[in-house]
Structure formats: C-alpha cells, structure tokens
Amino acid sequence: MMNDLRQSLHLEPLKGWLNDPNGLCFFKGEYHVYFQYAPDRADGGGRKCWGHFKSPDLRKWQFTGTVLFPDTPDDRNGVYSGCGLVKGGKLYLFYTGNVMEEGDHDYTTSGRGANVILVTTEDGHTMSEKKTLLRSSDYPDYCSCHVRDPKVWEEDGRYHMVLGARTLDDKGCVLFYASDDLENWEFEEEVRTPGLGYMWECPDVFTLGTHKFLSISPQGAAAEKYRFQNVYSSGCLDLDTGVYTEWDNGFDFYAPQSFEAPDGRRLFIGWMGIGDIPYSNPTVGLGWQHCLTLPCELTVREDGKILRSPARELTELRREQQTVTDGRSFDTQLPFELTGDTEKEFSVVLANVFTLVYSGGEVRLRFLGNAGCGRTVRYARLPECRDIRIIADKTSAEIFLNCGETVLSTRMYPADTQVRLITEGITGTLFTLEGIEVSYDG
C-alpha cells in the first residue's frame, strides 16, 4: 500500500509545524500534552502558539486546538516552551513569552525579551488572563537575552523553577528559582558544566530512585562520532554524580519533558525532530511537519543509568504476531513492533529503508537509498547488547536496546507500508500494531 505519510502511533498536527512538548501532566482524569505549534506554516514560520492533545489512556487522543496565542505585549513574538503544575483543582501553565524589539540588535546581547508568564485553566484548554512573573531584568546580569523554558515542581514545601540560559560569554547553564506562592520567585543558584555548548534549552528536574537528574537540550556541543552527532542534542545530568548521558543516538530527538503519572511512573515524551537540520521531511509539501515520540516510562538501575521504554499502555496495540528466529525474513506492514533477545552480534534490515547492525560493541544505523531524506548514519557505543525492541510507524522508528539503555529515534520515509524485514542474531516476536485513535476537533 502506498505510504500516505500520515502516522498511526504518533501525535502530529493536521497542519502546520509541531515542536517541543510542553505542559505535560495528568489532570482531572486525563493526560494533557501541549506542544509548541506554528499552525500557519509547515516550515515553522508565522505565529508561535501552543496546541493541545488530551487522552484518558495514552491510546485515544483528542486535539482541542490552539489554546495559547501570542496576543499580549509580553509574548507578542511567540508563546515559547514551558510546563504545567497541577494544584488545587487547577492546572498552572508557565511558559516563555518571546519579545523582539525593533532596531539594530543581534537578539543575543540586546533586543530580545524573555518573560516567564503564567496562565491557569480548569478544563485544560480554556485559559485565564496572562500574568508576567519574571522579565529579562530579573535574571542574573551575566545572562544573555536567551533565558527560557520554565519547568516548575513542588518539593520540600516550596515551589521550584528551572530556566535554560545562555551566558554573555556563550556558556550554557540552568538557573534555579524558588517561590512560596507560584508568583513571586527568587533566584537561588545556577548549574553548569564545561563542554556542553553555548545554550541549554528545555531543562527538567526529576528524581528516580535515590538520584536527582537535570535533563537539558544543549546547543553548540562539539560533534563526536558517538556523541553530539546532531546539530543540537539532549541529555541528562546526574546531579549527584555529575555524569552526563545523551538521551538518544538517533537522527530526530530533542526537547524532551517528563511528568508523573497517577500511579507514580515517570513518563517522558520528546520532539521527534530538531531545528536547523541538514535533512528534510517530505510532509512539508503536504502541509504539516514533525511529531512527538511515543510516551515512555523512565526507570533507573542501581548504577544510576536511566532506562527508557515505551509506556506499558502501548502493548494493548499489539495484534497479529510471528515468531522471530535467527536468520529469518518477514513480509509485514507498518506499523509493527519487533521485540526479542539478541546474540553477541546481530542485524536488522528494513528493506530499502535502513540497516541496524551491532558488532564489536558498536551500534550503527544506516539509511538506504532516499528513505532517509538526507539522513545518513548514526552510531552508539554499547559494550554488550542483550535485547532489542523496535516500534516502527509509517514514517518513524524508535529503537530500544538493553531495555532502553540506548535509544535511537528517527524519521524515515518508505515508499510503501508493506515492508520486508530481515533479521540475524535475534530471537523474539514480530507484532503488527493497531493505531492510536486521534480526533481533531479543534
């Protein structure tokens, strides 16, 4: 069947441009996923807004429309990324209001305003009036105009906020603030570490087990074979040990955010895209671009390593299955899921799309022909690999190795949804998958 490029498992807009997930939370019996949204143009131009999806179960979704617009003096050039906090029957949404002044400015050292703005909602999509909490003049004087992406949480009887920042000497850092009432904020400290670029976006602080982590999306880190392979990257800093680990080794992953599910799980969603990429997405010609990753669960091993795996609710989408044994090939259709144990070396070939090879402690994902639309090869180091899980949608694949110790996320563009899968060194199961349900009412 010809691939119409509209996916079955991933949240994406009917039109326009989607990027950073925002305001992720569980509120009044539903999951809420906001996202930065340019509804007017698939290339990201035009108004920068927030769109909104909601779901009772992570499988049935409703798009309620564009819920935040750049319509005040303090956010006139964009409703940028932020977060949500559920408190007292209300959802508090914090975001960065972007302001670009007229004149001769470089918009890094002058000419840009970055305002922390608060709105509240009682239904997830009807918003209160906006209240500006912090302006550029409230940030430390060593910061440039680039301070944004508030993430707020409650801990030890107080509220805490982190903001991503770029200093005037081009170093990335995160600013920590605290408040007793969610409106009046005091600067506490900053966190920075060398070698991680000139700007840290989309910070997120959370605890797993006994470890506290700071997730960031650094811009400007020097590219290496196994690290920082994309123009921008995302990773996690263990605040107890100082160890930094990238979230993803694939072509398309940025700006993730986590939140707590009602049962205590730490859920996690990223943008399956990156700004300023040297490759392309052909959906632009159809009027939309980008999607979010599958919702995943985060857990931590005793050694402090974070594991990321698809949310357990997604196993309900499994349908027909085939047994995978070493050296077999299969004709199947997208979307599918491959899960199994691996030998010391293994390979997966999605015919005419990509090869995934593990050999000598190295993972290599290489595109074939034009299926990558400019994507070529990505690498990861993994001393040993025991298991694999691939969830492939019509135009994307998420590859989880060692229970999600290493993940590679990528867009792909097969010509057909009927595909041939060839495996070596894998024993497991191949499932066809039913799609999620998404209604677009907004």
Buried (B, 14 or more C-beta within 10 A) or exposed (E): EEBEBBBBBBBBBEBBBBBBBBBBBBBBEBBBBBBBBBBBBBEBEEBBBBBBBBBEEBBEBBBBBBBBBBEBEBBBBBBBBBBBBBEEEBBBBBBBBBBBEEEEEEEBEEBBBBBBBBBBBEEBBEBEEBEBBBBBEBBEEEBBBBBBBBBBBEEEEEBBBBBBBBBEEEBBBBBBBBBEEBEEBEBEEBBBBEEBBBBBBBBBBBBBEEBBBBBBBBBBBEEEEBBBBBBBBBBBBBBEEEBBBBBBBBBBBBBBBBBBBEEEBBBBBBBBBBBEBEBBBEBBEEEBBBBBBBBBBBBBBEEBBBBBBBBEBBEEBBEEEBEBEEEBEBEBBBBBBBBBBBEEEBBBBBBBBBBBBBEEEEBBBBBBEEBBBEBEEBBBEBEEBEBBBBBBBBBBBBBBBBBBBBBBBBBBBBEBBEBBBBBBBBBBEBBBBBBBEBEEEB
